[in-house]
Amino acid sequence: MTFDKYYVVLLKEGPNTSPINEDDLKVLRQGHLAHLTQLKEAGHMSLAGPVENHSGLAAVEGISVFPATAVDSLEAVKELVEADPAFKDGRLAAAYFTWHVPAGGTLN
């Protein structure tokens, strides 16, 4: 069996948990969404979006999926993800995974 490789990024709360006013939060969210849009339009990322966490485990706020055919390495994924304004502000952090799925698999 052959496999396709993806990098999966679980976004979670970052180390900066200080209060933020609504106007600054709005600007940060707009920057975050613009960054994700750029990654998608550039072909680096397949999917991204927020999640509703029903597990009661450590909060995961979002998931992003990068095909290994679209990025050079896990280090390249980290650079792309961490260029996000929400990372630069410390509001987001990430856990990185390499995911191997049967070749040709798709989301239906």
N, C-alpha and C positions, 0 to 999 in steps of 0.2 A: 504494500500500500504506500502511496506517496502522499505527502502533506503539503499544504500551503501554510505559510507562516505569517502571522499578524502580531503586531505589538498592541497590547491592551493597556490603557491607562485608566486607573481608577482615581478620580479626583476627590479629594477630601479637604476638610477644613485645615487651613494653614496655621502657622505659629502666631500670626498677628490676629488676635481676637479682640483687640481694643475696639471700643464703640466707634461707629462711623455714622455721620449724618446722612440723611436720605439723598441729598444732592450729590455728595461724593460717591455714595453707593451706586446711584444711577449711572454716573460717569464710568465707574469701574466695571459695572455690568455691561455697558455699551462697548467698552474696550475689549472685554472678555469675548463677547459675541462677535465683534468685528474680527478679532484674532482667529476664532474658530472658523468663521466664514472664509478668511484668507487661506487657512490650512486646507479647507475643503476645495476651494476654487483652484488652488495650486496643485491639487491632486495628491497631496501628502496623506490626507485623512479620509477614511471611508464614511465613518459615522461618528456622531458625538451628540450627547444630550444629557439632561439631568435625569436623576433617578428618584423614585420614591422608595425609601429604605424601610422595609417591613421586617428586617431581621433582628433588630434590637442590638446588633453588633456595632462596631465602630462605624461612624457615619461615612457613607460614600455619597458624594453629592452629584457625581456625574461619571460618565464612561466615554472614552474616546477609543476608536479602533483605527490603527494605521497598518495598511498592508506592507509587508516587507519588500514587495516589489516597487513600492513608491518612495521608500526611504532607504538610506544606505546602511543604517545600523540602529541599535537601541540608543546609542549615544546621540545620534541625529534626532531621534524622536524626543529625547529629553531636552535637547536644545530648542526644538520647535515648541514643545509644550511649555517650557519654562520661560519663553519669551513673552508669554501672556501677561498683560498688566496686572491681573489678579495674583499671579505668582510673584511678580516683582514687588508687589505691595505686601506679600506674605499672607494673603487671605486664602490662598489655595496651596495645597501640597499634593503630591501624587505618589501612587504605588505603580510600578511598571512590571509588566508580565509579557513573556513571549508565549503565544498561543499557536499550537499546531492543530490544524483541522484537515480532514480528508480533502484531497485536491479536488477543486471544482465546486466545493460546497458553497451554497448561497443562503442568504436570509430570505425566507418566503413571507 
